[in-house]
Amino acid sequence: MDAIQIEKILFLDIETVPQTYTYQDLDETARTLFEGKNRMKITEEKPAEMVYKDLGGIQSEFGKIICISVGMVKDSSTGRTIRVKSFAHDDEHTLLSQFKRLLDDHYKNAILCGHNAKEFDFPYICRRMLINGISLPLALDIAGKKPWEIRHLDTMELWKFGDYKAYTGLALLCHVFGIPTPKDDITGADVARVYYEDNDLERIAVYCEKDVIALIQVYLKMHLEPLVSEGNITHVPLSPQG
C-alpha cells in the first residue's frame, strides 16, 4: 500500500435516525408496513414500539441519513495527514445532494471504504438517494458491474479473512490494535436521542468524524502502517444550515 493507492481511497461513515422519533408518530400506513417488514421480530415481550426504536433508524425505508463524514489521507514532506469533512443537515435531500456533488466532482473513480459498509453504509446511501429522487453517483452505482469492478473496500470484510460467521465492530478493532476509541462521548444508540431531544447535529457530526478517523487508523494498522498523529488530523468546520 503506497501513497498513491491510499490517496485514491475515500473513507466514510454515516449516521442515521428513524424518520420519526417515536413509533406513534408514523402514519397508519407506515406503521402497518413496518409491522409487516418486522413481523418476526415483534412479540408480546417486544412490541412494535420497541422494535421501531431499535431498528427504525437502520432500515432505510423507515430511517434517514443525517450525517455523512468522509476522510482523505495524504502524504507530504511533513508526513502523512488525514483531512475529515462532514455533510450534516436536517434536510436529507440537501445532504445527499452535497455528498453526490463531492463524489461526482472529485471522487468519480475513487475507492470507497467503510466498516461494514458493504452491508450497511453503501446500500443505505443508494436507497435513500433513490427515495429522494437523486441519481446515483458513479462511485456508488454498481448495477451490472462484475465483483472485481466494484471499487469498494470494507474493513470488517478484510478482517474476516474469508470467515463469514462473525461480526466485529469498529470499537473492538480499535481496542485490539491499540487505537483510541471513537466511542468516548456517545454511541450509535444515542444518536436518535441527541438528534431529536437535544437537536445537536454538530455533536453527531463530531462523533461520526471520530469513526472515520478510527476507520482510517484501523485500515493503516491492517497494512502494518504507522498511525497518523493527532496533530496531523484536520477537521473542516461544519457548514451552517441554510
RARAZI-V175945 format. One record per residue. N is the residue number from 1. RES is the residue in one small letter. SS is DSSP state (hx for helix, st for strand, lp for the rest). Layout:
n;res;ss
N;RES;SS
N;RES;SS
//
This chain:
n;res;ss
1;m;lp
2;d;lp
3;a;hx
4;i;hx
5;q;hx
6;i;hx
7;e;hx
8;k;lp
9;i;st
10;l;st
11;f;st
12;l;st
13;d;st
14;i;st
15;e;st
16;t;st
17;v;st
18;p;st
19;q;lp
20;t;lp
21;y;lp
22;t;lp
23;y;hx
24;q;hx
25;d;hx
26;l;lp
27;d;lp
28;e;hx
29;t;hx
30;a;hx
31;r;hx
32;t;hx
33;l;hx
34;f;hx
35;e;hx
36;g;hx
37;k;hx
38;n;lp
39;r;lp
40;m;lp
41;k;lp
42;i;lp
43;t;lp
44;e;lp
45;e;lp
46;k;lp
47;p;lp
48;a;hx
49;e;hx
50;m;hx
51;v;hx
52;y;hx
53;k;hx
54;d;hx
55;l;hx
56;g;lp
57;g;lp
58;i;lp
59;q;lp
60;s;lp
61;e;lp
62;f;lp
63;g;st
64;k;st
65;i;st
66;i;st
67;c;st
68;i;st
69;s;st
70;v;st
71;g;st
72;m;st
73;v;st
74;k;st
75;d;st
76;s;st
77;s;lp
78;t;lp
79;g;st
80;r;st
81;t;st
82;i;st
83;r;st
84;v;st
85;k;st
86;s;st
87;f;st
88;a;st
89;h;lp
90;d;lp
91;d;lp
92;e;hx
93;h;hx
94;t;hx
95;l;hx
96;l;hx
97;s;hx
98;q;hx
99;f;hx
100;k;hx
101;r;hx
102;l;hx
103;l;hx
104;d;hx
105;d;hx
106;h;hx
107;y;lp
108;k;lp
109;n;lp
110;a;lp
111;i;st
112;l;st
113;c;st
114;g;st
115;h;lp
116;n;lp
117;a;lp
118;k;lp
119;e;lp
120;f;lp
121;d;hx
122;f;hx
123;p;hx
124;y;hx
125;i;hx
126;c;hx
127;r;hx
128;r;hx
129;m;hx
130;l;hx
131;i;hx
132;n;lp
133;g;lp
134;i;lp
135;s;lp
136;l;lp
137;p;lp
138;l;lp
139;a;lp
140;l;lp
141;d;lp
142;i;lp
143;a;lp
144;g;lp
145;k;lp
146;k;lp
147;p;hx
148;w;hx
149;e;hx
150;i;lp
151;r;lp
152;h;st
153;l;st
154;d;st
155;t;hx
156;m;hx
157;e;hx
158;l;hx
159;w;hx
160;k;hx
161;f;lp
162;g;lp
163;d;lp
164;y;lp
165;k;lp
166;a;lp
167;y;lp
168;t;lp
169;g;lp
170;l;hx
171;a;hx
172;l;hx
173;l;hx
174;c;hx
175;h;hx
176;v;hx
177;f;hx
178;g;lp
179;i;lp
180;p;lp
181;t;lp
182;p;lp
183;k;lp
184;d;lp
185;d;lp
186;i;lp
187;t;lp
188;g;hx
189;a;hx
190;d;hx
191;v;hx
192;a;hx
193;r;hx
194;v;hx
195;y;hx
196;y;hx
197;e;lp
198;d;lp
199;n;lp
200;d;lp
201;l;hx
202;e;hx
203;r;hx
204;i;hx
205;a;hx
206;v;hx
207;y;hx
208;c;hx
209;e;hx
210;k;hx
211;d;hx
212;v;hx
213;i;hx
214;a;hx
215;l;hx
216;i;hx
217;q;hx
218;v;hx
219;y;hx
220;l;hx
221;k;hx
222;m;hx
223;h;lp
224;l;lp
225;e;lp
226;p;lp
227;l;lp
228;v;lp
229;s;lp
230;e;hx
231;g;hx
232;n;hx
233;i;st
234;t;st
235;h;st
236;v;lp
237;p;lp
238;l;lp
239;s;lp
240;p;lp
241;q;lp
242;g;lp
//
